């Protein structure tokens, strides 16, 4: 099981989306209608009280016309942080981190990124 995404990464993205929504003078309801969720869901995501699915994030970004690069950067940042967390945890357990382990993790990260872009 992968470590949970660091909250700071999620918070940065969701604060950016909230800021962009406000900058475009759009209501929470307007975004919710385009994402296909409730107004409460969008509010909770913006406040960090809950987390959307990747599909919902993609719809949210599309509704704000920000482009897929925003999502791809977010996914990449999550993946890098997860790999770092795995390596840190392994080090704390007293195991040496082998290059083969790092290579295997990077293959998983790359495959995950490719799958999430599709």
N, C-alpha and C positions, 0 to 999 in steps of 0.2 A: 504494500500500500504506500502510495506517495505521501510525503508530508503535505499538510494543508498549505495553501497559498498564503504567503505573508499578507496580513491585512493591509499593510501600507500600500502594496501594489494595487490591490483592488480599490482601496479608497482613492488613490490618485486617479484611476480611470473614471470611477463613478463621480468624483468631484468635477472632473473635466467635462463629463457628459452633462452634469447638472448646470455647470457654468455656461456651457454652450447652449443648452436649452433656454436658460435665462437670457443670454446674449441675443438669441434669435426671437426673444419675447414669445416663447411657446409655453403652453400650459402643460402641467403634468398629465391632464386628461388627454390632450392632443397626442402626446408621446405614447401614452398607454394604448390609445386606439390603434396606432400604427404598429406597435409591438405585439398587440393582441393579448394584453394583460390588463389587470385592474389599475386604477389610479393609485391605490394603496401599494401595489407591488412596486411601481416606479418610485414612489415616495420612500419606501423602505430601502430600496436599492441605493437611492441617492444619499440616504442617511446612514448607510452601512448596517442596517438592521437585519438584512437578509441579502442573499446573493442570487443573481439571475443565472440561468443556463447560458451556455455559449451561444446557442441559437438566439436567445432573447437579446444578448449583448449585440450580436450582429444586426438584428432588426433595429435596435435602438440607435446604433451608430449610423445605419442606413437612413433612418428617419431624420436624423440631424444632418445628413449629407456630409459626413466627415470622411468617408472613404475607408476601405478595408485595411489600409495601413495601420490605422489606430488599433484595430482588433489584432492584427498580426504582431504589432509591437508589444501589445499587452500579453499575448500568448507567449511570445519569446521571452519576455521578462519573467513571467511565471515559471517557465521551464528552466531558465537559468537559475532562478532562486531555489527551485526544487532540487536541482542537481547539487547546488551548493549545500543545501540542508542535508541531503543524503550523505554527501562527503563529510560534512561536519559531524553528523551523528555517527558515522562509521569510525571517524577518528577518535571520538569520545569513548567508543567501545574498546579502544585499544588495538584496532585492526589497522594494518598498513593499507593505504589506498594504492592499489596497483594500477598501472596504466591501462591494463585490460579492462578494469572496472570502469574507469573514466571513459574509455572508448565505447564500452557497451551502453553506458548511460547516455552518451552523446548520440548514439544511433537511435535510442529510444526517443530522445528529445526531437531529433530531426524527423523521425517517422510521425511523431505526434503532431508536430507543426504542419507537416504536409497534409495529414488527415484532417486537421482542423481548418485548413484553408479551403478544402474541397467542399 
